[in-house]
Amino acid sequence: LTSFTDALNVLEGNPLPYVLVVTMAAGTLKSERAMALVGELRQIEQVEIVQFDQEWLLRLKALMALAEKGVLVFGALLALTVLLVIGNTIRLEIAGRADEIQIVRLVGGSNAFVRRPFLYSGFWFGAFGGALAVALVTLAIDLLTPSVAALALSYGSSFQLQGLSWAELASVLVIGTSLGWLGAMLASTSHLLKSEAAS
């Protein structure tokens, strides 16, 4: 406003609206309390506009919470898909070795003995799938982190994406391996039951 100093001196009063900057105490910037304060200020008749600098961050957090629930649903669907894919793969492998399985059973091989190699296959399929999922998630976070940090910095925030912890990484591997093993168990057990019923 320095270029308008002479013009402002001519006026009897300041024609510009008053601006109040409200700063919340450290540790009190909770989404509910902050939004409640914003709502109260907007209801005051003399207040024309309320700008909340952290409002975009709260909206982003709400979107992320929604995304987390979506990821859980999507993860459950993927887990079911893993069971079906690995189960179908093991079923095809069993069909290709049907004669070998029949010979093993004729010489006294138990169901557990016949099932064991397919369980190993399912185990390794699941472990490889889990490791691939961990690698893809880690790569995606590494690629997105600089862009998100730059966006947050432009708003004066230090918000950052957080990668998976070691416990979460281990959980993904364990779940993937377990799903592979379970899919192989279901497929092999179903085949053995059908073959026993046929005989």
Phi, psi and chi 1 to 4 in degrees:
 res  aa     phi    psi   chi1   chi2   chi3   chi4
   1 LEU       -    1.6  -63.7  176.4      -      -
   2 THR   -62.4  -29.9   55.1      -      -      -
   3 SER   -73.7  -14.1   59.6      -      -      -
   4 PHE  -107.8   17.6  -64.5   97.3      -      -
   5 THR   -60.8  -46.5  -58.1      -      -      -
   6 ASP   -63.3  -39.3  -65.9  -23.0      -      -
   7 ALA   -67.1  -38.7      -      -      -      -
   8 LEU   -68.3  -32.9  -68.6  176.1      -      -
   9 ASN   -65.8  -25.7  -69.7  -26.1      -      -
  10 VAL   -73.2  -30.4  176.1      -      -      -
  11 LEU   -74.3  151.2  -60.3  175.1      -      -
  12 GLU   -75.0  -29.0  -63.7 -179.6   -2.6      -
  13 GLY  -146.2  175.7      -      -      -      -
  14 ASN   -79.6  116.3 -176.3    3.0      -      -
  15 PRO   -79.1  -11.0   31.9  -35.8      -      -
  16 LEU   -80.7  146.9  -60.5  176.5      -      -
  17 PRO   -70.4  154.7   26.2  -34.1      -      -
  18 TYR   -72.1  145.1  -70.7  100.3      -      -
  19 VAL  -123.2  124.1  176.6      -      -      -
  20 LEU  -112.1  130.4  -62.9  178.7      -      -
  21 VAL  -104.5  116.3  178.8      -      -      -
  22 VAL  -104.9  123.0  179.2      -      -      -
  23 THR  -116.0  122.9  -57.2      -      -      -
  24 MET   -79.0  149.0  -62.0 -174.1   69.3      -
  25 ALA   -64.6  151.1      -      -      -      -
  26 ALA   -61.0  136.6      -      -      -      -
  27 GLY    89.2   -6.5      -      -      -      -
  28 THR  -106.7    2.6   61.7      -      -      -
  29 LEU   -80.9   72.5 -173.7   56.5      -      -
  30 LYS   -96.7  147.4  -57.2  -63.5 -177.1 -178.5
  31 SER   -58.6  -43.5   58.7      -      -      -
  32 GLU   -66.8  -46.5  -62.6   82.4    3.4      -
  33 ARG   -68.6  -41.0  -62.9 -178.8   62.4 -177.2
  34 ALA   -65.6  -45.8      -      -      -      -
  35 MET   -67.1  -33.2  -66.5  -52.9  -63.3      -
  36 ALA   -64.2  -42.1      -      -      -      -
  37 LEU   -64.5  -41.6  176.8   59.2      -      -
  38 VAL   -60.5  -42.3  170.1      -      -      -
  39 GLY   -62.8  -41.0      -      -      -      -
  40 GLU   -65.4  -40.8  -68.6  176.6    4.8      -
  41 LEU   -66.6  -36.6  -67.6  175.5      -      -
  42 ARG   -69.7  -21.1  -75.0  175.2  175.5  165.3
  43 GLN   -82.9  -12.1  -68.8  176.3   -1.5      -
  44 ILE   -71.9  130.0  -61.0  176.7      -      -
  45 GLU   -62.4  -36.9 -176.3  177.8   -5.1      -
  46 GLN   -77.0   -9.9  -68.0   80.0    4.2      -
  47 VAL   -89.0  121.8  174.5      -      -      -
  48 GLU   -86.5  -41.8 -178.5  176.3   -7.9      -
  49 ILE  -148.1  141.7 -176.3  173.2      -      -
  50 VAL  -122.0  121.6  176.6      -      -      -
  51 GLN  -113.4  118.9  179.5  177.8  -19.2      -
  52 PHE  -105.8  112.9 -179.1   39.6      -      -
  53 ASP   -64.0  -28.1  -68.6  -20.4      -      -
  54 GLN   -97.0    5.6  -61.7  -65.2  -35.7      -
  55 GLU   -62.8  -37.5 -169.3  169.0    6.0      -
  56 TRP   -64.0  -35.1   72.7  -87.7      -      -
  57 LEU   -68.6  -39.6 -179.3   58.6      -      -
  58 LEU   -65.4  -38.9  -61.9  179.3      -      -
  59 ARG   -65.4  -39.3  -69.8  176.0  179.7  173.3
  60 LEU   -62.9  -41.2  178.0   60.2      -      -
  61 LYS   -64.5  -38.4  -71.3 -178.6  177.7 -179.8
  62 ALA   -65.0  -41.4      -      -      -      -
  63 LEU   -64.4  -38.3  -71.9  174.9      -      -
  64 MET   -67.4  -37.4  -69.0 -174.5   64.5      -
  65 ALA   -63.2  -41.1      -      -      -      -
  66 LEU   -64.8  -39.9  178.9   61.4      -      -
  67 ALA   -64.3  -36.4      -      -      -      -
  68 GLU   -61.8  -41.9  -73.1  179.2   -0.2      -
  69 LYS   -66.0  -39.2  -65.4  180.0 -179.6  179.1
  70 GLY   -63.0  -37.7      -      -      -      -
  71 VAL   -65.0  -37.9  166.6      -      -      -
  72 LEU   -62.8  -44.6  -69.5  176.9      -      -
  73 VAL   -64.1  -45.0  174.3      -      -      -
  74 PHE   -63.8  -38.0 -173.0   63.6      -      -
  75 GLY   -63.9  -39.8      -      -      -      -
  76 ALA   -63.5  -40.9      -      -      -      -
  77 LEU   -65.3  -38.7  -66.3  175.6      -      -
  78 LEU   -66.0  -38.4  -78.4 -179.3      -      -
  79 ALA   -62.0  -42.3      -      -      -      -
  80 LEU   -63.5  -39.2  179.6   59.9      -      -
  81 THR   -63.7  -40.8  -57.3      -      -      -
  82 VAL   -60.8  -44.5  168.0      -      -      -
  83 LEU   -58.9  -45.2  -78.2  176.3      -      -
  84 LEU   -68.0  -42.8  -65.3  175.9      -      -
  85 VAL   -66.9  -49.1  169.6      -      -      -
  86 ILE   -66.8  -38.7  -67.7 -177.8      -      -
  87 GLY   -61.0  -42.0      -      -      -      -
  88 ASN   -67.9  -38.3 -172.6   57.9      -      -
  89 THR   -62.5  -45.5  -58.2      -      -      -
  90 ILE   -66.5  -36.7  -62.9  -60.7      -      -
  91 ARG   -62.3  -41.3 -175.5 -179.7   62.1   80.9
  92 LEU   -66.2  -37.8  -67.3  175.5      -      -
  93 GLU   -65.8  -38.6 -173.9  177.6  -11.3      -
  94 ILE   -65.4  -42.6  -68.8  172.9      -      -
  95 ALA   -61.8  -35.7      -      -      -      -
  96 GLY   -72.4  -19.5      -      -      -      -
  97 ARG  -114.7   26.7  -60.7  172.3   59.1  179.8
  98 ALA   -60.6  -42.6      -      -      -      -
  99 ASP   -64.2  -42.4  -65.9  -22.4      -      -
 100 GLU   -62.2  -41.8  177.9 -175.7  -16.2      -
 101 ILE   -65.0  -38.9  -67.4  173.3      -      -
 102 GLN   -64.5  -40.6 -174.1  175.7    2.0      -
 103 ILE   -65.9  -43.0  -67.5  173.6      -      -
 104 VAL   -60.5  -40.3  169.5      -      -      -
 105 ARG   -71.5  -31.9  -61.4 -170.0   68.3  179.4
 106 LEU   -67.3  -32.2  -72.4  174.9      -      -
 107 VAL   -90.8   10.5  -62.9      -      -      -
 108 GLY   102.0   11.1      -      -      -      -
 109 GLY   -68.1  132.8      -      -      -      -
 110 SER   -78.1  167.5   64.0      -      -      -
 111 ASN   -61.9  -37.3  -72.4  -18.7      -      -
 112 ALA   -64.8  -38.2      -      -      -      -
 113 PHE   -66.6  -41.7 -179.0   81.9      -      -
 114 VAL   -67.6  -36.9  172.6      -      -      -
 115 ARG   -75.9  -27.5 -170.9 -174.1  -63.9  118.1
 116 ARG   -55.7  -50.4 -171.5  174.2  -61.4  118.5
 117 PRO   -62.2  -31.3   19.8  -31.3      -      -
 118 PHE   -72.7  -32.7  -57.5  110.6      -      -
 119 LEU   -66.5  -39.0  -65.1 -178.3      -      -
 120 TYR   -61.5  -42.9  -72.7  148.3      -      -
 121 SER   -61.5  -46.5  -63.9      -      -      -
 122 GLY   -61.6  -38.4      -      -      -      -
 123 PHE   -58.5  -48.7  176.4   90.3      -      -
 124 TRP   -73.0  -34.1  -71.5  113.9      -      -
 125 PHE   -59.3  -47.2  -76.3  149.4      -      -
 126 GLY   -65.5  -40.8      -      -      -      -
 127 ALA   -64.2  -42.5      -      -      -      -
 128 PHE   -65.1  -42.5  176.3   76.0      -      -
 129 GLY   -62.4  -41.4      -      -      -      -
 130 GLY   -63.8  -42.5      -      -      -      -
 131 ALA   -64.8  -38.5      -      -      -      -
 132 LEU   -65.6  -40.3 -178.5   60.5      -      -
 133 ALA   -62.9  -42.6      -      -      -      -
 134 VAL   -61.6  -43.4  166.4      -      -      -
 135 ALA   -63.7  -42.3      -      -      -      -
 136 LEU   -67.1  -42.2  -69.6  176.3      -      -
 137 VAL   -64.5  -44.1  168.9      -      -      -
 138 THR   -62.1  -42.6  -57.5      -      -      -
 139 LEU   -64.3  -42.2  177.9   61.8      -      -
 140 ALA   -62.3  -42.6      -      -      -      -
 141 ILE   -66.0  -41.3  -68.8  176.4      -      -
 142 ASP   -62.2  -36.6  -71.4  -18.1      -      -
 143 LEU   -74.4  -34.7  -68.7  175.7      -      -
 144 LEU   -86.1  -24.8  -67.8  174.6      -      -
 145 THR   -57.4  -47.4  -64.4      -      -      -
 146 PRO   -60.9  -40.4  -22.5   33.8      -      -
 147 SER   -66.5  -43.1  -60.8      -      -      -
 148 VAL   -66.2  -39.8  172.4      -      -      -
 149 ALA   -64.8  -39.7      -      -      -      -
 150 ALA   -65.5  -40.9      -      -      -      -
 151 LEU   -63.4  -44.8  176.6   61.8      -      -
 152 ALA   -64.3  -39.2      -      -      -      -
 153 LEU   -64.0  -33.9 -174.8   61.1      -      -
 154 SER   -66.1  -20.9   67.1      -      -      -
 155 TYR  -100.5    6.9  -76.7   93.6      -      -
 156 GLY    75.5   27.6      -      -      -      -
 157 SER  -119.0  156.9  173.5      -      -      -
 158 SER  -106.4   23.8   58.8      -      -      -
 159 PHE   -61.8  135.9  177.4   80.4      -      -
 160 GLN  -140.6  150.0  -68.3 -177.4   -8.0      -
 161 LEU   -73.0  143.4  -71.0  178.1      -      -
 162 GLN  -111.3  131.2  -67.4 -176.7  -11.3      -
 163 GLY   -77.3  177.3      -      -      -      -
 164 LEU   -72.6  140.4  -62.6  177.0      -      -
 165 SER   -75.6  169.5   64.9      -      -      -
 166 TRP   -62.0  -35.9  -71.6  108.2      -      -
 167 ALA   -65.5  -40.4      -      -      -      -
 168 GLU   -68.6  -39.0  -68.5  169.6  -25.2      -
 169 LEU   -61.9  -43.9  -67.6  175.4      -      -
 170 ALA   -64.4  -36.9      -      -      -      -
 171 SER   -63.6  -40.5  -61.6      -      -      -
 172 VAL   -62.1  -42.9  171.7      -      -      -
 173 LEU   -64.8  -42.9  -69.7  174.3      -      -
 174 VAL   -66.1  -43.5  169.8      -      -      -
 175 ILE   -64.7  -43.9  -68.4  173.0      -      -
 176 GLY   -61.0  -45.1      -      -      -      -
 177 THR   -63.4  -42.3  -56.8      -      -      -
 178 SER   -64.4  -39.9  -59.5      -      -      -
 179 LEU   -64.9  -40.3  -71.7  173.0      -      -
 180 GLY   -63.0  -44.3      -      -      -      -
 181 TRP   -64.4  -42.2 -178.5   87.9      -      -
 182 LEU   -65.8  -41.1 -179.7   59.2      -      -
 183 GLY   -61.8  -41.4      -      -      -      -
 184 ALA   -66.6  -39.4      -      -      -      -
 185 MET   -62.3  -45.1  170.4   66.7   76.8      -
 186 LEU   -65.0  -43.5  -66.4  175.1      -      -
 187 ALA   -66.5  -46.0      -      -      -      -
 188 SER   -69.0  -39.7   57.2      -      -      -
 189 THR   -64.4  -42.3  -59.3      -      -      -
 190 SER   -60.7  -41.4  175.5      -      -      -
 191 HIS   -65.8  -43.7  174.0   79.0      -      -
 192 LEU   -65.2  -39.2  -68.9  174.3      -      -
 193 LEU   -64.6  -41.4  -68.7  175.3      -      -
 194 LYS   -67.1  -38.8  -71.7 -179.6 -179.9  178.7
 195 SER   -68.7  -35.8   60.7      -      -      -
 196 GLU   -67.5  -40.0  -73.0  178.9   -5.5      -
 197 ALA   -66.4  -35.5      -      -      -      -
 198 ALA   -70.1  -33.5      -      -      -      -
 199 SER   -81.8      -   60.3      -      -      -
